[in-house]
């Protein structure tokens, strides 16, 4: 998978089923050839909601953009009937732009003389209520809780006397009544006129007015309004790298390099520190927290990864401060394989639980690993993502590409995994410990391989190795998300959002 490596997992002893045939669906923000990408427009976070009907992206400019699915709305009424008749439903997944809002602004920490970027690091959807959408977004220091809801726009449509019922001794009112509509403002005032006297255009008919039309407020139009409900700030000394919702629907965690805090959604001025790996002497610091994730169904369990390539599973019932872990997942390095880059590429950039909570997926720079939380002896499967880059680690280190944080994701049924890569490659494996790499199968002309080509910016980004062959450091895909119920993937490459389905 381009920029996304597709791996298939199967319990069948005969081997995994054939890989999915990915097809291009749509793109938002596609660039023309030679067009420069503005730094603030680069997408830095992406997330589907639990239903898969909404998709949120965050960018380096602090904006959150929401998309909604449109291809299911027209078929909702007959969906159950078609299922009952065993007719296959072939839908082409389509999303459309819904709304956007400015989530974070650039700030300055005067105590530390430190600029705080507005870049969105993570987005997490919360439970919906009363037709409103709720989500959490965070930059390096501040988490915000947003409510997005349709509001009816109220307008005063009528505010004049009913001339059809104004009858006096001489019959209908004369020219002093005008049937043509006039613009009116709130509280019944004419625009541009004083309220201290009656308008000269208005006169009572002989005999008075038997009927008076009261102002009518209409609300035919609706608009989406995003409102920040709560701000969770001043709880992290280091950059926030993760936020994760709890299955109880009431709490969430936020993690920085050295601490993990537990929050209640309703309380923004208090959090509880549940993990603290900061040593008494910072010179003794050997590893930092890189990612944290709540278990999808057990509200007392969470996992966090470290820069040394280990994953710790902790149980909140053990103690208020989880200094010790319940389980430790790490793979011992092979003897004689250690080099200057070993610790750098071993750092885990992202972890994700499967929907059932049995399996845990982790991504370091070179590999994608699937872990069984009941087996801490080693990963169930290991997928080599871009092994061809190993001879080029020096070049990647010089231009900081070796520190790229690639994300990973699992399909809704937990049978497939995906991650971004520096170049197009496809991997496939089963749940049993036997690992094997297969060659990339032939793809249709508009396959996932088009993503890496779309982010090329020019020859100045090309590197040349010792053999004289060139490679592009910008052809990488860091952020992607798998639809929770269907085989559909959203990938973010630079400022463009690509949608694929199988």
Buried (B, 14 or more C-beta within 10 A) or exposed (E): BBBBBBBBBBEEEEBBEEBBEBBBBBBBBEBEEEEEBEEEBBBBBBBBBEEBBBBBBBBBBBBBBBBBBEEBEEEEEEEEEEEEEEEEEEBEBBBEEBBBBEBBEEBEEEEEEEEBBBBBBBBBBBEBEEEEBBBBBBBBBBBBBBBBBEEEEEEBEEBBBEBEEBBBEEEEBEEEBEEEEEEBEEEEEBEEEEEEEEEEEEEBBEEEBEEEBEEEEEEEEEEBBBEEEBEBEEBBEBBBBBBBBBBEEBBBBBBBBBBBBBBBBEEBEEBBEBBBBBEEEEEEEEBBBBBBBBBBEBBBBBBBBBBBBBBBBBBBEEEEEBEEBBBEBBBEEEEEEEEEBEBBBBBBBBBBBBBEBEBBBBBBBBBBBBBBBEEBEBBBBBBBBBEEBBEBBEBBBEEEBBEBBBBBBBBBEBBBBBBBBBBBBBBBBBBBEEBEEBEBEEBEEEBBBBBBEBBBBEEEBBBEEEEEEEBBBBBBBBBBBBBBBBBBBBBBBBBBBBBBBB
